[in-house]
Amino acid sequence: MKKLGEIIYTSDVSEGPAAGKRESHVPKIEVKKEEDYYKIKVWVGPHPNTVEHSIRWIEVFFYEEGRQFNPISLGRFEFEPGLVEPFAKLKVKLEKKGIIYALSYCNIHGLWENRVPLE
């Protein structure tokens, strides 16, 4: 029996048929520092957006450096197939260094993860 972490695909850990799905399934993360907060954009694509094949949700987490229990959930975004593209924006006040993680779920190709360090 595999652990959950062993079945999450990333851009560097996706073999076999999943290797060809990296570009269209790994969540993209853009982070911009503004004054005392961060603007975070997360999206997946290009990807089909049909009932039969779509990105159903994205979750965003923050791993805070030095915090005993991680990660901190920043948000979960669910998308209605055929109507809503898999794109989310957050405005977050973070005071410590860490890592932004994003998970996306494709109803056919499973769980995908990406991460961006915050300095």
C-alpha positions as CSV (number, residue, x, y, z in Angstrom):
1,M,0.0,0.0,0.0
2,K,1.4,3.4,-1.0
3,K,1.5,6.5,1.1
4,L,-0.3,9.5,-0.2
5,G,3.0,11.3,-0.9
6,E,4.0,8.5,-3.1
7,I,1.1,9.0,-5.5
8,I,1.4,12.7,-5.9
9,Y,3.1,13.7,-9.2
10,T,5.5,16.6,-9.5
11,S,7.5,18.0,-12.4
12,D,10.5,16.0,-11.2
13,V,8.7,12.8,-10.0
14,S,6.4,11.6,-12.8
15,E,7.4,8.5,-14.7
16,G,5.8,6.4,-17.4
17,P,2.5,7.8,-18.8
18,A,2.6,10.7,-16.3
19,A,5.8,12.1,-17.6
20,G,4.1,13.4,-20.7
21,K,1.4,15.1,-18.6
22,R,3.7,17.4,-16.6
23,E,3.2,20.6,-18.5
24,S,-0.6,20.4,-18.5
25,H,-1.1,19.2,-14.9
26,V,1.6,20.6,-12.6
27,P,0.2,23.7,-10.9
28,K,1.9,26.9,-11.9
29,I,2.7,29.3,-9.0
30,E,3.5,33.0,-9.3
31,V,4.4,35.0,-6.1
32,K,4.9,38.7,-5.9
33,K,5.8,40.6,-2.7
34,E,3.9,43.8,-2.2
35,E,4.4,46.0,1.0
36,D,3.5,43.7,3.9
37,Y,1.7,40.9,1.9
38,Y,2.2,38.4,-0.9
39,K,0.0,38.2,-4.0
40,I,-0.1,34.5,-5.1
41,K,-1.6,33.2,-8.4
42,V,-2.0,29.5,-9.0
43,W,-3.3,27.9,-12.2
44,V,-3.2,24.7,-14.3
45,G,-3.1,24.6,-18.0
46,P,-3.4,24.4,-20.8
47,H,-5.8,21.6,-19.8
48,P,-9.2,20.4,-21.1
49,N,-12.2,21.7,-19.2
50,T,-15.0,19.2,-19.8
51,V,-17.1,17.1,-17.4
52,E,-15.2,14.1,-18.7
53,H,-11.7,15.6,-18.2
54,S,-10.9,18.6,-16.0
55,I,-9.1,20.0,-13.1
56,R,-11.6,19.8,-10.2
57,W,-9.7,21.7,-7.5
58,I,-6.5,23.4,-6.4
59,E,-5.3,23.6,-2.8
60,V,-2.6,26.1,-1.6
61,F,-0.5,25.6,1.5
62,F,2.3,27.4,3.3
63,Y,5.2,25.6,5.0
64,E,6.5,28.1,7.6
65,E,10.1,27.8,8.4
66,G,10.6,27.0,12.1
67,R,6.9,26.2,12.8
68,Q,6.4,22.9,14.7
69,F,3.3,21.7,12.8
70,N,3.1,22.3,9.1
71,P,1.7,23.1,6.6
72,I,-0.8,25.9,7.0
73,S,-3.8,25.7,4.6
74,L,-4.2,29.0,2.7
75,G,-7.2,28.0,0.5
76,R,-9.0,25.4,-1.5
77,F,-10.6,26.3,-4.8
78,E,-13.1,24.1,-6.5
79,F,-14.0,24.4,-10.2
80,E,-17.1,23.5,-12.1
81,P,-16.1,21.6,-15.3
82,G,-17.0,23.4,-18.5
83,L,-17.6,26.8,-16.7
84,V,-14.7,27.7,-14.6
85,E,-11.0,27.6,-15.5
86,P,-8.5,26.3,-12.9
87,F,-7.1,29.7,-11.7
88,A,-7.0,31.2,-8.2
89,K,-5.6,34.4,-6.6
90,L,-4.7,34.9,-3.0
91,K,-3.5,37.9,-1.0
92,V,-1.6,36.6,2.1
93,K,0.2,38.2,5.0
94,L,3.2,36.0,5.7
95,E,5.9,37.1,8.1
96,K,8.3,34.2,7.9
97,K,10.3,32.4,5.3
98,G,8.9,29.2,3.9
99,I,7.5,27.4,0.9
100,I,4.3,27.8,-1.0
101,Y,2.8,24.4,-2.1
102,A,0.0,23.9,-4.6
103,L,-1.9,20.7,-5.2
104,S,-4.2,20.2,-8.2
105,Y,-6.5,17.3,-8.9
106,C,-7.4,16.1,-12.4
107,N,-10.3,13.6,-12.5
108,I,-8.4,11.4,-14.9
109,H,-4.7,12.0,-14.2
110,G,-4.7,12.3,-10.4
111,L,-2.8,14.6,-7.9
112,W,-0.1,17.0,-9.0
113,E,2.1,19.2,-6.8
114,N,4.4,22.2,-7.2
115,R,6.3,24.4,-4.8
116,V,8.0,27.8,-4.6
117,P,10.3,29.0,-1.8
118,L,9.6,32.4,-0.2
119,E,12.7,34.3,1.0
